[in-house]
Amino acid sequence: MQTAGAVLVSPITFFEIAQKVRLGTWPEMEPFVTQLPALLEQQGGLVATLEPAISITAGTMDWSHRDPFDRLLAATALHHNLPLVSANTMFDGIITRLW
């Protein structure tokens, strides 16, 4: 079993969770959504920066998937040379995916 030295969370992740709460597709997260940054910090995680280079990579990567947020998540993982934790198999072949 491999352990992580640090856990980076893309700021896009916070947006996606908040949007799912707003749309009612993840109601279980409603009590926690505004606390997510503090919870991440308490657990020793870090927020990954969204640098211009990441946005450029997301916009130019050769990948037919059009969702801008998924593209930003993949580009962030590529930029930091880290795997992405996701159950979504569409990331396979683009980045290293765990889960």
ChimeraX attribute file (.defattr): number of C-alpha atoms within 10 A of each C-alpha:
attribute: neighborCount
match mode: 1-to-1
recipient: residues
	/A:1	2
	/A:2	4
	/A:3	5
	/A:4	6
	/A:5	7
	/A:6	9
	/A:7	14
	/A:8	19
	/A:9	20
	/A:10	18
	/A:11	17
	/A:12	18
	/A:13	15
	/A:14	15
	/A:15	13
	/A:16	13
	/A:17	18
	/A:18	19
	/A:19	14
	/A:20	14
	/A:21	18
	/A:22	12
	/A:23	10
	/A:24	12
	/A:25	11
	/A:26	13
	/A:27	13
	/A:28	10
	/A:29	15
	/A:30	15
	/A:31	10
	/A:32	15
	/A:33	17
	/A:34	12
	/A:35	10
	/A:36	15
	/A:37	16
	/A:38	12
	/A:39	13
	/A:40	15
	/A:41	11
	/A:42	10
	/A:43	9
	/A:44	11
	/A:45	16
	/A:46	16
	/A:47	16
	/A:48	15
	/A:49	13
	/A:50	16
	/A:51	10
	/A:52	9
	/A:53	12
	/A:54	21
	/A:55	16
	/A:56	12
	/A:57	17
	/A:58	23
	/A:59	15
	/A:60	11
	/A:61	13
	/A:62	9
	/A:63	12
	/A:64	7
	/A:65	11
	/A:66	10
	/A:67	8
	/A:68	13
	/A:69	14
	/A:70	18
	/A:71	23
	/A:72	22
	/A:73	23
	/A:74	24
	/A:75	25
	/A:76	28
	/A:77	23
	/A:78	18
	/A:79	15
	/A:80	12
	/A:81	11
	/A:82	15
	/A:83	14
	/A:84	22
	/A:85	13
	/A:86	13
	/A:87	10
	/A:88	12
	/A:89	10
	/A:90	12
	/A:91	20
	/A:92	12
	/A:93	9
	/A:94	15
	/A:95	17
	/A:96	16
	/A:97	19
	/A:98	13
	/A:99	8
